[in-house]
Amino acid sequence: MTTNKFIGTGIAIITPFLDNGEVDFDSLKNLVNFQISNGVNYLVVLGTTGEAATLNKEEKNAVIDCVIETNNSRVPIVVGFGGNNTHEIVQQIENYQNFDKIDAILSVAPYYNKPSQEGLFQHYKLIAESSPVPVIIYNVPGRTSVNINAETTLRIARELQKVIAVKEASGNLEQIMQIIKDKPEDFLVISGDDAITYPMIQLGASGVISVIGNAFPKEFSCMVMQAIKGENKPALDTHYRLFELIKGIFTEGNPAGVKAILHQKGIISNHLRLPLIPVSESHYKKLNALREDFTVMA
């Protein structure tokens, strides 16, 4: 099972909204084209950054369809199928009709329930058995309150052939290094944290599923590919030029920060769905200043 299509930069696509709160499909199409024309390697739909938790079933299907149609097979597509009810996720997978149009699913660790490590393994075992496409697991303990530890990730990698990668957003470099050191050769470790993508690639990660890439797809994708190729001086320069911006987009929550920058660039309206809200006016101005500084430095 090839994993080459998921090396480089994947973008955790935001979901734009209109003033009335409905999904803004025109802006979504523009955003998809903006990403692809600026060199991203693949798109990730209905992740955390896409506010999937606030979309109903019909909206989710419409967003997936819109991205598939707009993409027109230009880059691979990953779709989020996750939650804390294992059997419901399996049912969603079994009921989905367009797996011939997507390349993998991304499934976040179950949140709120706080399963044991064995429970996590059994959760992903059922999902892998049900999915007709490869599975990328997503470890983000800051959101889920449970960490998929290195031993469990490695067990999943070795025993569940359908699982091809982990998106690691634990921030625990010791854990990440243990996974990279002991993983099967074809199993990918993907950064889930923009701020440490460069050092993770130096340790052996294969790339990133990015938030900041929504707003700066060309610059971030170029940095990632340079790092993968060992062109460390220009990659490190871009890493540090983007560093304050990356910190800034998460200060008042994701995707509020990156949506503010996309609004400043004229790509989307600045709307989120409750319980998320736009960044404060003062932080919006700070992000704008950081954006302008980055543009000058570029």
Salt bridges, closest charged atoms under 4 A:
ASP19 OD1 - HIS271 NE2 2.53
GLU51 OE2 - LYS259 NZ 2.64
GLU59 OE2 - ARG273 NH2 2.64
ASP103 OD2 - LYS5 NZ 3.05
GLU118 OE1 - ARG155 NH1 2.71
GLU129 OE2 - LYS125 NZ 2.83
GLU159 OE2 - ARG155 NE 3.45
ASP182 OD1 - LYS181 NZ 3.11
ASP237 OD2 - LYS233 NZ 2.86
GLU244 OE1 - LYS247 NZ 3.51
GLU281 OE2 - LYS285 NZ 3.53
